[in-house]
Amino acid sequence: MLDFVYYPVSAVLWLWHTAFASVLGADSGTAWVLAVVFLVATFRAVLFLPFLRQARNQAAMKRLQPQMAAIKKKYEGDRQRQTLEIQKLHKEHGVSLLAGCLPALGQGLIFLGLFHVLRSFDRTGALGHLPFQATPTPMSAEQNAATPNYIFGATDVQSFLEAELFGAPLSATLAGTPIVAVATVAIILMVIAAVATHFTARASIARQDPTAQQLPFMNTLMLWVFPAGALLGGALLPIAILLYWVSNNAWTLAQQHLVYRRLDTESAALERRAAEARTATAPRPGAKPAKFAAKPEATTTPPTAGPHPTPNPNSPRPSARSATHPTRSATKSARRRTTRASRR
């Protein structure tokens, strides 16, 4: 059903094992341990950019909380309008809610793929308590050793079954093989996986927005229940799966530290630029802010060009008052002419 996951995972694991086996030997358990570790590194490197996009989305959502609260207050009672405005705000700032699903989905598929491939090295029924069985019926030891496992040939299957980490077979479980070597290696890996899971959850919770509504029981699950599951459930998992779990959690913890430190630097730079912009546009101390915009200057229409009349030297020069009131000056001149005519 998930062959599109199983074959790529087995191919990457085979490539790394082939590379390390060429140096350390085909029967070396260290080659298989390094192959599992570098398998984690390969797929987590592929998922790094989606994880970075997810972390930036979370940081952007945290910065947009005041604006989202203002939208909810402005359109209180209108859920549809709130949703539309918040979606518009997310689009303007490049926030995608689906970006956070890709890293988790990718890690889940890779875990299932590696779990199935490693579990399929032993199809004798010793791991019959585990899900995702490779065959419907158990095989004998001889049949299992002679049957290929996806990309791996029969020789690689025998090599994996004989590989050990400090005396503990990589295919063994603490519940199925309770010997000292298996118990020692398994318990150490289980404790490391539980501690890494706890501190990874603590780093994620520390990034949560205190003003946002969080479900308290989710934080409890992340901090304590999941690490306890790694500690107790690890007894049922093969050593190779525990090795993958430890490598994956260690990568996650280191990646969170580096990415969150980079995001904090970017956020500080954004806040600094915003503060500089506010300072540049703010009025100087003591300066009165302009209340009104300056009115545009009135434009006068120039007089129409044409011939100027020739002034009469005998005509009286108009006074400043007559220039100011041309109608009254013309009335007085008419009265003077009428008086002179009557005297004559």
KATAJO-V513387 format. One record per residue. N is the residue number from 1. SS is DSSP state (H for helix, E for strand, C for the rest). NEAR is the number of other ideal C-beta (glycine too) atoms within 12 Angstrom. Layout:
{{N | SS | NEAR} {N | SS | NEAR}}
This chain:
{{1 | C | 10} {2 | C | 22} {3 | H | 18} {4 | H | 14} {5 | H | 27} {6 | H | 29} {7 | H | 20} {8 | H | 25} {9 | H | 39} {10 | H | 37} {11 | H | 26} {12 | H | 32} {13 | H | 43} {14 | H | 32} {15 | H | 21} {16 | H | 30} {17 | H | 44} {18 | H | 25} {19 | H | 19} {20 | H | 28} {21 | H | 28} {22 | H | 15} {23 | H | 15} {24 | H | 21} {25 | C | 16} {26 | C | 25} {27 | C | 20} {28 | C | 23} {29 | H | 34} {30 | H | 23} {31 | H | 32} {32 | H | 42} {33 | H | 34} {34 | H | 28} {35 | H | 44} {36 | H | 43} {37 | H | 29} {38 | H | 27} {39 | H | 38} {40 | H | 36} {41 | H | 25} {42 | H | 26} {43 | H | 34} {44 | H | 32} {45 | H | 19} {46 | H | 21} {47 | C | 29} {48 | H | 26} {49 | H | 18} {50 | H | 27} {51 | H | 34} {52 | H | 26} {53 | H | 25} {54 | H | 34} {55 | H | 32} {56 | H | 28} {57 | H | 27} {58 | H | 30} {59 | H | 31} {60 | H | 30} {61 | H | 29} {62 | H | 24} {63 | H | 25} {64 | C | 29} {65 | H | 23} {66 | H | 16} {67 | H | 22} {68 | H | 28} {69 | H | 20} {70 | H | 16} {71 | H | 24} {72 | H | 21} {73 | H | 14} {74 | H | 16} {75 | C | 19} {76 | C | 12} {77 | C | 10} {78 | C | 15} {79 | H | 13} {80 | H | 11} {81 | H | 16} {82 | H | 21} {83 | H | 16} {84 | H | 15} {85 | H | 24} {86 | H | 28} {87 | H | 19} {88 | H | 18} {89 | H | 26} {90 | H | 24} {91 | H | 15} {92 | H | 13} {93 | C | 21} {94 | C | 17} {95 | C | 28} {96 | C | 20} {97 | C | 18} {98 | C | 15} {99 | H | 25} {100 | H | 24} {101 | H | 17} {102 | H | 23} {103 | H | 32} {104 | H | 19} {105 | H | 19} {106 | H | 27} {107 | H | 30} {108 | H | 19} {109 | H | 24} {110 | H | 36} {111 | H | 30} {112 | H | 26} {113 | H | 34} {114 | H | 43} {115 | H | 34} {116 | H | 33} {117 | H | 44} {118 | H | 45} {119 | H | 40} {120 | C | 38} {121 | C | 44} {122 | C | 41} {123 | C | 34} {124 | C | 26} {125 | C | 21} {126 | C | 25} {127 | C | 36} {128 | C | 22} {129 | C | 17} {130 | C | 26} {131 | C | 13} {132 | C | 24} {133 | C | 21} {134 | C | 33} {135 | C | 21} {136 | C | 9} {137 | C | 13} {138 | C | 18} {139 | C | 25} {140 | C | 16} {141 | H | 18} {142 | H | 14} {143 | H | 18} {144 | H | 29} {145 | H | 26} {146 | C | 18} {147 | C | 27} {148 | C | 23} {149 | E | 37} {150 | C | 30} {151 | C | 24} {152 | E | 35} {153 | C | 21} {154 | H | 18} {155 | H | 21} {156 | H | 33} {157 | H | 36} {158 | H | 24} {159 | H | 32} {160 | H | 44} {161 | H | 35} {162 | H | 23} {163 | C | 39} {164 | E | 27} {165 | E | 32} {166 | C | 22} {167 | C | 19} {168 | E | 32} {169 | E | 31} {170 | C | 42} {171 | C | 41} {172 | C | 39} {173 | E | 35} {174 | C | 31} {175 | C | 23} {176 | C | 26} {177 | C | 26} {178 | C | 16} {179 | C | 19} {180 | H | 14} {181 | H | 22} {182 | H | 32} {183 | H | 24} {184 | H | 20} {185 | H | 33} {186 | H | 43} {187 | H | 24} {188 | H | 24} {189 | H | 40} {190 | H | 36} {191 | H | 24} {192 | H | 27} {193 | H | 38} {194 | H | 30} {195 | H | 25} {196 | H | 31} {197 | H | 34} {198 | H | 30} {199 | H | 25} {200 | H | 31} {201 | H | 31} {202 | H | 22} {203 | H | 26} {204 | H | 31} {205 | H | 23} {206 | H | 18} {207 | C | 26} {208 | C | 23} {209 | C | 20} {210 | C | 11} {211 | C | 14} {212 | C | 16} {213 | C | 11} {214 | C | 16} {215 | C | 12} {216 | H | 12} {217 | H | 11} {218 | H | 17} {219 | H | 19} {220 | H | 17} {221 | H | 19} {222 | H | 26} {223 | H | 24} {224 | H | 20} {225 | H | 20} {226 | H | 28} {227 | H | 29} {228 | H | 22} {229 | H | 22} {230 | H | 34} {231 | H | 29} {232 | H | 20} {233 | H | 25} {234 | H | 35} {235 | H | 27} {236 | H | 27} {237 | C | 38} {238 | E | 44} {239 | H | 47} {240 | H | 43} {241 | H | 41} {242 | H | 42} {243 | H | 40} {244 | H | 42} {245 | H | 41} {246 | H | 34} {247 | H | 33} {248 | H | 38} {249 | H | 36} {250 | H | 26} {251 | H | 32} {252 | H | 33} {253 | H | 27} {254 | H | 22} {255 | H | 32} {256 | H | 33} {257 | H | 22} {258 | H | 19} {259 | H | 31} {260 | H | 27} {261 | H | 17} {262 | H | 20} {263 | H | 27} {264 | H | 21} {265 | H | 15} {266 | H | 20} {267 | H | 22} {268 | H | 15} {269 | H | 14} {270 | H | 19} {271 | H | 16} {272 | H | 14} {273 | H | 14} {274 | H | 15} {275 | H | 14} {276 | H | 13} {277 | H | 12} {278 | H | 12} {279 | H | 13} {280 | H | 11} {281 | H | 11} {282 | C | 12} {283 | C | 12} {284 | C | 10} {285 | C | 8} {286 | C | 6} {287 | C | 8} {288 | C | 9} {289 | C | 11} {290 | C | 8} {291 | C | 6} {292 | C | 7} {293 | C | 6} {294 | C | 7} {295 | C | 6} {296 | C | 6} {297 | C | 6} {298 | C | 6} {299 | C | 6} {300 | C | 6} {301 | C | 6} {302 | C | 7} {303 | C | 7} {304 | C | 7} {305 | C | 6} {306 | C | 7} {307 | C | 6} {308 | C | 8} {309 | C | 7} {310 | C | 7} {311 | C | 10} {312 | C | 8} {313 | C | 7} {314 | C | 6} {315 | C | 10} {316 | C | 14} {317 | C | 12} {318 | C | 17} {319 | C | 14} {320 | H | 10} {321 | H | 12} {322 | H | 17} {323 | H | 13} {324 | H | 11} {325 | C | 14} {326 | H | 15} {327 | H | 13} {328 | H | 16} {329 | H | 20} {330 | H | 15} {331 | H | 14} {332 | H | 19} {333 | H | 19} {334 | H | 14} {335 | H | 14} {336 | H | 15} {337 | H | 15} {338 | H | 13} {339 | H | 12} {340 | H | 11} {341 | H | 10} {342 | H | 9} {343 | H | 8} {344 | C | 7}}
